[in-house]
Amino acid sequence: MDKDKRAALTALGSVIDPEVGLDVVTMGLLYGLEVTPASVDVRLTLTSQGCPLGPTIIQMAQDALDDVAGNRAVSITLDWDPPWSPAMLSAEGRRRLMP
Amino acid sequence: MSTASAPPLNLAKSPPIDLPMRHFAAAAVAFWIFAAAFAWGTDRFLDFGFRAEWVLGLVHVLTLGWITMTIFGAICQLSAVLWETPLAWPEAARWAWWAFILGLSGFVGELWLGGSRYWIAAVLLVGSVGVYLACFARTMILAPRLDWTARHLAVSISLLAAVIALGLMLAWDRERGILFHDPHGALIAHVHLALVGWVSLTIVGVSYRLVAMFALAHVDSKTPGRLALVLTLAGLAGLTADGLFFGRRLLPLWACLLAAAYAAYAWQMRRIFSARNRRIDPALAYTLLALTGGAVWVLLGVGLAFGFLRDDANILAAYIYAALVGWATPFILGQVHKIVPFLVWLHLFGSRPWTAKSPPPKMTELASERLAWVEFFAMVPAVALGTAGFLMGSQTLLRAGSLFLLATATLYAVNTGLSLSFLIREGAWTKTSAPR
């Protein structure tokens, strides 16, 4: 993984779901991350389509990526396929939620 | 250069935050008044008569002031999420809140003071409920689709209209005795339309959505839940018709249908809890307590219907207490402990720019989980001792249960006030919540 992609991933790791208390990467909400010389393209999902925190989480992700993107354009796309399920939680996330 | 694309999110605009919050605040006050009056006048509850105005007033403080007020507040907020449609006529709902408060206060006050003009306040109360129902019905009509939870709410809201209509007829006929050849059967129909049709169907529908969401549980199969809905509607329709028109001849059959419905619901909830990915917090603990209280309520109902239990005032009071305090109240307490901090957080912090160096506060910081646990452990004996006190006709047990309930209501009011104080301090009480 190159340095820029790692920086973007770290930035997304700072975006915390305030209700669950986990970041979007640990939650398994990150479906794709492409870093090119011109852009940072992110595919995110939410725990449900009607999640009221959706706009907030996406805005937080944009703000976090803006800090590390430099001159690249940041693009965040919502992806509902496949729908998120708790099976997508990382092992670390599962351990923290069910100690 | 850094640009960001706006993601397509189909979220309807929420109403101003004061709309749901004023409902939750008023409901917390009503719950405390009920608990305080219950603790103060415990002796009036044993061997009470159904015409006892004081008890009648207090029961309506609980059913309308606490339970219905909370449900109305939750629907005002959840409509945007559940029905993907903004609440229709939010200003009308705000006026209806005032009319509801005035109507309920006048109605209960007249009953407690022995006045005869309670019907004036009752008209105001009924009018306000009519406005709420119109707002909710209009919202549902405009909704692009109704999910499983929303369909439960559509049915329960319709049945609330039936509860109100029958309640009015019972009140009008109280001194006249013209409309119902079996007033006790009509009262049973009214009570069950309210407890099963309005309160329980709402709880059941909301629980499938909220409990699964809060527990991070994903359950694909809805078969037990569908079965529960069909059995509930069949049992309730039969019980209502039997109570109103057929002299209560088949009560055991309707009780069996409703008990089977509850078993199917419990089966669905067991699946949700089995699939959970979070530790048990106060909200989930309250849900488990509600499921236990609901099971006690169902068992008492079956016992009464089959004649295993005496049909006297104290056993009936235990039955109603198990439904309202054992089943509905713990469920509401659990969900509101999540909903209120969630809304406060979203409103105050949802649109601020956060960075890794200055992360947003967690929602749990907007209320005290420790206080919520203490409240929960006060609620457990309140349910158990109160139900046992009525069943055994024990003044001592009832008094102990009522004091635990008062402790619960007090701690709940403090914790709700703690969350609301963040809004008041920030001067954000009446601003509209809107995603950035």
Contacts between the chains, C-beta under 8 A, distances in Angstrom:
chain1	res1	chain2	res2	distance
A	11	B	356	7.2
A	14	B	355	7.5
A	14	B	356	3.4
A	14	B	359	7.0
A	16	B	359	5.9
A	16	B	360	7.2
A	16	B	362	7.8
A	18	B	345	5.8
A	18	B	349	7.4
A	18	B	360	5.6
A	18	B	361	7.4
A	18	B	362	5.6
A	18	B	363	5.3
A	19	B	342	6.4
A	19	B	345	7.9
A	19	B	363	5.3
A	20	B	216	7.1
A	20	B	278	7.8
A	21	B	362	5.6
A	21	B	364	7.5
A	44	B	7	7.8
A	47	B	213	7.4
A	47	B	216	7.5
A	48	B	213	6.7
A	49	B	10	7.1
A	50	B	11	7.1
A	50	B	81	4.5
A	50	B	82	7.3
A	50	B	84	6.8
A	52	B	11	6.9
A	52	B	14	7.4
A	52	B	80	7.7
A	52	B	81	5.8
A	52	B	342	7.7
A	52	B	346	6.1
A	53	B	346	6.9
A	53	B	350	7.3
A	54	B	9	5.3
A	54	B	11	6.5
A	54	B	435	7.8
A	55	B	9	5.8
A	55	B	11	6.6
A	55	B	350	7.5
A	55	B	435	3.3
A	55	B	436	6.3
A	56	B	346	7.0
A	56	B	350	4.3
A	56	B	351	7.1
A	56	B	435	7.0
A	56	B	436	7.6
A	58	B	7	5.2
A	58	B	9	7.4
A	59	B	351	7.5
A	59	B	353	7.8
A	59	B	435	7.9
A	59	B	436	5.4
A	60	B	354	5.4
A	60	B	360	7.8
A	62	B	4	4.3
A	63	B	353	5.4
A	63	B	354	6.5
A	63	B	355	6.6
A	64	B	355	7.1
A	64	B	356	6.5
A	65	B	4	7.7
A	66	B	2	5.0
A	66	B	4	7.0
A	67	B	355	6.8
A	67	B	356	7.9
A	69	B	2	5.2
A	70	B	2	7.5
A	71	B	1	5.3
A	71	B	2	7.1
A	72	B	2	6.9
A	73	B	1	6.9
A	73	B	2	6.7
A	73	B	3	4.5
A	73	B	4	7.8
A	74	B	2	5.9
A	74	B	3	6.6
A	74	B	4	4.7
A	74	B	5	7.9
A	75	B	3	7.9
A	75	B	4	7.0
A	75	B	5	4.6
A	76	B	4	6.5
A	76	B	5	6.3
A	76	B	7	5.6
A	77	B	5	7.1
A	77	B	7	6.6
A	78	B	7	4.7
A	78	B	8	6.4
A	78	B	9	6.7
A	85	B	218	4.3
A	86	B	216	4.9
A	86	B	217	6.8
A	86	B	218	5.3
A	86	B	275	7.3
A	86	B	277	4.4
A	87	B	218	7.3
A	89	B	216	7.6
A	89	B	277	6.2
A	94	B	277	6.4
A	97	B	216	6.8
A	97	B	277	5.4
A	97	B	278	4.9
A	97	B	279	6.8
A	98	B	277	6.2
A	98	B	278	6.6
A	98	B	279	5.8
A	99	B	279	6.6
